[in-house]
Amino acid sequence: MDNAMFCYQCEQTAGSKGCTKVGVCSKSPDVANLQDVLIFLMKGIGFYATKNIEKGSKIPREIGEFFTECVFATLTNVNFDEGRFVKYIIKANEVKKQFKESAGDVGPVPEGADFIAPETKGEMLNIPKMPNLGVMDDENLDMDIRALREFLIYGIKGMGAYHHHAYILGKYDEEVAHFMFKAMGATLDKNLTLQDYFDLNMELGKVNLKCMGLLDGANTDAFGHPEITEVLITKKKGPFIVVSGHDLRDLGDLLEQSEGKGVNIYTHGEMLPCNAYPGLKKYKHLIGNFGGAWQDQQKEFDSLPGAVLMTSNCIMKPRESYKDRIFTSSIVGFEGVEHIETVDGKKDFTPVIEKALELGGFSQDEEEKRIPIGFARNTVLSHAGTIVDAVKSGQIRHFFLIGGCDGARPGRNYFTEFAEKTPPDTIILTLACGKYRFNKLDLGSIGPFPRILDCGQCNDAYSAIEIALALAKAFDCDVNELPISYIISWYEQKAVAVLLTMLYLGLKNIYLGPTLPAFVTPNVLQVLVDKFNIQSISTPDEDLKTILG
């Protein structure tokens, strides 16, 4: 294909087919092609790392972390900095050479496993085409094989995000790292069948469940279990920093460094649930949440009289009006935006704090408005008996898990309308930024529970899954016999990893929208329909009628 680039990993890909000139996310062809080079190197590293593991060699943790960081960096709306990718590629060359040497004679080597990239950006961007360097370079590849291969790669990227957040807080898991090596390396094997790829995708779902549990433990060990909290969603007078992304450690470090400095801290986007963690909300200057989901940031940050810290996805191309007061950290990068580097394991957020003080902040208080959050697994399951009794007595007829990624594509108003039209004897569990479509609605309550229970970030899909499994145990039934339906909005690759975990667990009757993934072929979709009854959303009225009868 004679295109400047090709990428179809996110829900908003151009024409629901693929971005070929520039990413809808604003990713340039150069960034897209550097990411392709890096992912291709990860495949070879995965192959040789697996050969070393099979020999009984131990892969150093720092290499597992590097591999994880590389795949996470290519996730949608994370890193747009060409220079950072050049550095990743140069280091990946070194890692592959080391693994190849230590593996010794491994027998037949798949095409591309020995690929070493050039050492300059110009040469990297002019590598002669070779099979599987990018998604579409091998135009003769069976389309269904390609679909399941990319499904697997995107799942690896999503799991890499969860693993990265976990090890930043000290929780690293060799099984997770080893599976990422194995699965990525397997994508070089041209002899893999559709069944092989299907099995690998299901195995990813299994390993990702462990990875999400690892992250859950990392967050709660560091900051305690989320508590029911009424979080402020209006503005307060004074200097401030808006913290977006997903990284709890960055927020914790910023809160510690800014304490007593006269700066208010607001969460934004997926950071909203942080207001419910005891170890974070103990800081009185963490005063609430600003704005909504990621796709509104350009409008919300425009002329904002405060500083912004992006700790992970999802960053959009900053407008010139606020480019001088947005900072990136950790995995995030955008050329021309100041990056807070890690030095000797620590970050100094002084530039962010000073910028907030310089800008002065909001000039007056808004009338206070608050919403309830903090309904993660520990909170909800502590009331499991009450919930079971409410179901048995008829107070609660049905549960809806309405969650996932938000986005800008038309059609996502479906999720708002669906929530509004759910009957008053039903409970909505929600998580991730898709909740911004309805989380400020007052839908009433059932007994001690508001009808909307915010379980947390997309990272907290583990909480929702654990709640469903625990309720199935309490009712002594199969999880698919529970009165619960899954209404999932997807955007990027973490949603792919979570979906694979749901499928691995055998969860059925999942409604997915607003569109189906471009990388899923009709044949692969039919398998998902036949095995799991996964289906595309239609209209709120029709779907509610189907679900509730």
N, C-alpha and C positions, 0 to 999 in steps of 0.2 A: 504494500500500500504506500503510495507516494504522498504521504501526509507530513506536515510539520511535526505532528505528535499523534499519539492515540491513547486515550484514557477513557474508560467507562466504569470506573470503580465506585462512583457515587451516584445517588438517586437523581441528581439534577444534571447529569451529563447531557450534552447538547442533543436535542431532538430525541431523547431517550435512546440514543444509539451510540454516541461516543464523541468526545471532544477531539477535533483534528487540527484546529488552527491555534486555539488558545483555550485553556481550561475555563469552564464556567466559574470555577473557583478563583480565576485570575492567574492560575499557574501558567507560566510561559512555556513555550516549546522546549527551551533550553533546560528549564528545571525538570520538566516532564521526562526529557531524554536522559538527564543525569540520574534521575530516580530509576529509570529503566536499567541503566548501567549498574547502579548499586544493587538493585534487586537481583539482577543476573549474577553478580558476584556473590550475593547471599546464597543463591542456589548451589554454587560450587563449594562455598564454605560449608553449607549444610551437608553436602555429600561427603566431603573429607572429614568433617567433624564426626559424622556418624561412623565412618570407618575407624576413626580413632577410638570412639566409644566401644565399638564392637571388639576392638583389641584389648579393651580393659583400661584404656588411658582415661585420665580425668581431665575434663575440659575446665580450664581456669574460669572462675566466676566472672572475672573482668571481661573475658571473651564472650561469655553468655550475655552479659549486660550490653556489650558493644553490638552484638547481633540484634538484640532486642531493640536497642535504640535506633539502629539503622532501619529496621522494618517499620517502627513507629514513625520515624521521620518522613516516610513516604505516604502516610495516611492523609486523607483529605484535610485541607486547611490546617496543616501543622507547620511545615517548613518550606519557605519559598526562597531561601537564601542559597544561591548557586555556590558561593564560596564554602559554605558548610558541607554541601554535598561533595565537592571536590576533595575536601579533607577526609570525609567518610570513605570515599572510593580509594584514596591512597592508602589509608590504614587497612581497608578490606583486602587490598592486594597483599600487604604484608602478612595478614592473618592467614590468607589462603596458602601462601607459600609455606608458612610454618606448618600448617595442618597437612599439606601434601607431603612435605618432607618427613614428618613424624608418622604419617600413615604407612609409608613404605609401599611395597607392592600390593595393590588392592585388586589386581585383575582388570577386567574390562572397565574402562572409564567412559561414562556417557559424554556425548558431544557437549562441549561448553564448560565442563567441570574444571578444565585447566585454564580457562580464560583469565588473563590478567589485563587490566585496563591500562591505557596510557596514563602518564603522570601529569599532564596539563589539561586544563579545561578545554582548550581548542581541540586537542586530539581526542579527548573523551567524546566530544560532540560530533566527531567525524569518524567514528569507528565503522568499518565496513559492516554492512548488514549480515547478521548471522542468525540461524534458527533460534527462536525463543528469546532473543535479547529483549524484546518488548512483547506486548500482548499479541500483536497481529503479524509479526515478521514471518512466521511460518504459515503462509496462506493455505497450505495443503493439510493442515492439522484438522482432524475431525472436529466439527463445531461443538459437539456435545462433550468431547474430551476437553476442549478448550474451556468450555463453560465450567466444568467441575474443577479443572485446574485453577482457574482464576478464582472460583468460589473458595478454594483451599488457600490460595495466596492471600486473599483479602481477609479470610478468617485469621490467618497467621498475623497479619498486620494489626487486626483488632485485639487479638490476644496479647500481642507485643505491647500494646498500649497499657493493658491491665497489668502485665508483668512489670513494666517500667514503673508505674505508679507504686507497685508493691515493693520493689527492691529499693526505690528511693527512701522508703521507710524501713528498710532493713530486712525485708522478707523476699528471699530469692529461692526458687525451686528448680532443682536440676531436672526433674521430670518434665517440667514445662519447657525449659531451655532445650533439652534433648529432643523433645517432640518437634519443636520448631526447626531444629537442625534437620531431623529426619524428613519431615514433611516438605520443607523447602527443597532439600536435595532430591527428593523423589520426583519433583516436577521436571527434572532433566531426563528422566527415564521414558523413552518413547515407547516402551513395551507395556506401560501401565494401561489397564483396561478401564472401562467405565466403572465396573464394580470396584476395582482397586481405588479409584478416586473417590467413589462414594464412601467406601470404608474409611479412607483417610479423613474425609470430611466429618464423618460420624466420630472418629477418634478425636479429631480436633474439638468437637463439641464436648466430649468427655473430659479432655485435658483442660479445656477452658473453664469448665465448672470448678475444677480444682484451683485454677488460676484466679477466678473471681473470688473464691473462698479465701485464697491467700491474701488478696487485696482487702477483702472485708476484715480479715484479722489484722492486717497491717494498720488500717485506718482506726479500728476500734482499740487496738493495743496502744496506739499512740495518743488518741484523743478521746477515748471512751465511746460508749454506745450512744447514738443519737437519742435525744429526748424530745418529747412533744414540746414545741416552742412556737410562740406567736412572734413571727419575724416581721420587722418593720419593712414596708415596701415604699415608703415616701422619703423625701429628702430632709436632711438636717443642715442647718446653717454651719458653715466652717469649711476649712480645707479637707480634702478627701482623696482617697485612692480607691479606684474600682478594680477589683481583682476578678479576672475571668479565667476560664479554662476548667481544669479538674484537679490540680495538684494541691493536696492538703498540706504537704510539708512546706511548700513555698508560702502558702497563706500563714501557716503557723510561725515561720521564721520572720515574715514581714510584720506580723502582729507583735512579736517579741521585740523586734528592732524599732518599731514605731511607737511603742507604749510610752506615754508621757510626752510625746512630741507635738500634741495638739492637732493630730490628723485623724479624721474618721476613716474607717475602712468599710466599704460596701462590697458585697459579693455581686457577681453578675453571671448570668447564664447558668451553667452547670455547677457553679460554686454555691448557689442558693442553699443547698442542704447543709453546708458547713456551719450555718448559724445554729444548728441543732446539736453539734458535738460539744460536750462539756469542756474538753481541753482547748477549744477554740473560742466558744462563747464566754469563757471566763474573762476574756479581754473586753473591757467595757467599750473600747473604741471600735469593736466590730459591731456596728450599730444596725445593720440591716442589708437589704438587697436593692440593687439599682437595676432598673430596666428589665428586659426580657431575654429571649433566646438569641443565639449567636448571630442569626441572619439580620438582626436589627441593629447591630453594633455600629455600622457606619452612620446611620441616622442618629443613634443615641449618643455616640461619642463626638459627633460634629459640634464644635464650639463648646465642648464640655470644660468647665473651669476646674478640672482636676486631672490627676495622673491616672493612667491605666496600666495594669500589669497583666500580661497574657502568660499564663503558666502552662498551657497545653492547647490542644485544639479546642475551639475552632477560631482561628484568626482570619479575618478578611483583609483584603488590601486596604491599608490605612489611607484615608483621605489626607491631603496636604494640610487640611485645617486642624488635624490633631496628631500628625505624624511626629511632631516634636515632643509630645507628652504621652506617647504610648511606648511601653518597654516590653521586651520579650524575655523569657526565662526558660531554662531547662531545654526541652526538645524544640521549642518554637523558634522560628526565624523568619525575618522579612528584611530584605536589603534596605538599608537606610534607616532602620529602626534600632535604637540602642538596645544591646543585649546584656543582661546581667549574667556575667560568667561565674562559674563555680571555681573557687580558688581554695585549694587544700580542703576540699569537702564542704566549703561554706560559701554563701552568697552575701554580698553586701548590697542591701537595698537602699542605701543612702541616696543615690541619684533619684529614685522614685519618690522618696519622702521629701527631698528638697524641692522637687518639681511641684509636688502637691502644695507645699507651703508657699511657693512662689506664685502659684496661680490663684490662691485665695479661697477657692471653693464656692459653695452656694451662699447667696447673700441673705437668705431667710429660710425659716422652717416651713415645710408644708404641713397641712393638717394630717395627723397621723392615721395610717391605715396599716393593718397587720393581717397576715394569713397564717394558718397553722401548718407546720411542717414537723418532721422528725418521726414519721411512722415507719421506721426501718424494722427489720425482722424481730429484734429484741423487744421493741415496744409492742408491736402487734401480737407477737406470740405470748407475751405476758398476759394478754387478754384473750387467749385462745378459747378458754372455757366460755367466756361471755359471748364470743362470736359464734361458737357452736350452738349455744342455747338460742341465740337470736335467729340462727338459720332454722333450727328445729321448730321454733315457735312461729315461724313465718314472718318475723320482723325483717329479716334479710332474705330476699328471694334469689338474688344473683350477685356475683362479683364480676366486675369488668377490669381487666388490666389494660388501661389505655396509656401507652407510654412509648418511648423511643425518641428518635431524633426529630427536631423541628427542621424547617427549611423554608425556602422562599417560593418554591414552585406552587402555582395555583392548585387548589384541591385539598390543601391541608385544613381548610375551614371545616372539612368533614369531621375532624376530630373534636372541634368545638361543638358542632351541632350534635354529634353523637353523645357527648357528655351531657349537653343540655337536655337531650331527649330521653336519657336513661330514667326509668321510673323511680319514684321516691323511696321504694323499698329495695334499692340496689346500692351497692358500695363500689366506688371507683378506686382502684389502686393505681398509682401513677409513678413514673420515674423518668429521668432524663429530661432534656429541654423541651420535648414534645408537650410536657405538662403546661407550658406557658400559654397554650391554646385555650386553657380553661381553668387554671389553678386559682384565679382570682374571682371565680364565680361563687356565689353563695347558693349552694344546692341543698342546704339544710343539713340535718344530722339524723342518725338512727341510734337511739340510746346515747351512750357516751361518745360515739364516734361521729366526726364530720363525715359527710358522704364522700369527700375526696381525701384519700389518705396518701400523702406524699412519701414514697419510700426512699427517695434520694436521687443520686446521679444515675447516668446510664451505667456507671461502674457498679451501682447497687442493684442491678438486675438479679444478683445473687440473693438479695433480701427477698425480692418478690417470688423467686423460685422456691426459696426455703419456706416462705409462708404457704405457698400452694402445697408443697410436699407435706408440711406439718399438718395442714388442714385435712389432707387426704388420710393421713395417719389417724387423726382425731376422729374422723368419720368412718374409719376402717373401710376405705374404698380406694379404688384406683384413681389416680390424679385426674384422669379424663372423665371420671364420673362426678367430679365436683361441679357445683353450679358456678363455673367460672369460664369466661371467654377472654381471648387475648386479641386486642385491637392494637396492632403495632405499626407505628410510623418509623420508617427507616431513612437514613441519609448516607452514612459512611460505614467504614469497615468494622467498627466495634459492634454495630448492629448486626453485621454478618456473623461475627463470632457468637453473639448472644443467640441469634436464630439457630445456629448449629447446635448450641447447647440445648435449646428447647427441643429441637428435633431428636437429639441423642436421648433425651429423657422421655421421648415418646409423646410429648404434648401435641395434641391434635386441635383442629378447628381454629387455626391461627388466621386472623384477617390481617393482610399486609397491604400497606399503601404509603403514599398516594399512587405510586406506580410500582410495577414489578421491576427487579433488577435487569438492566440491559444485558448483563453477562449471562443471564439464564435463558437457555434455548427452550423452544416449545417442548422438546422431548424431556429435558431435565425438569421443566415445570410440571409435566404430566406425572413424572415419578413422584414429585413432592405432593401433588394432589392425591395420587393414588395411595401413597403410604401414610401421609400425615393430614390429608384433607386441608392443606394450606390453600388459601384463596385470596383473591384480590378484593379489596373493599369495593362496595357498590355505592349505595346511598345509606345514610343513617337509618332512615325508616325501614328500608328493605332488610338491612342487616339486623336491626333490632327485632324485626318480625321473625326472621329466620332463627335467631338465637333464642328468643323468649316464647315464640309461638303465638 
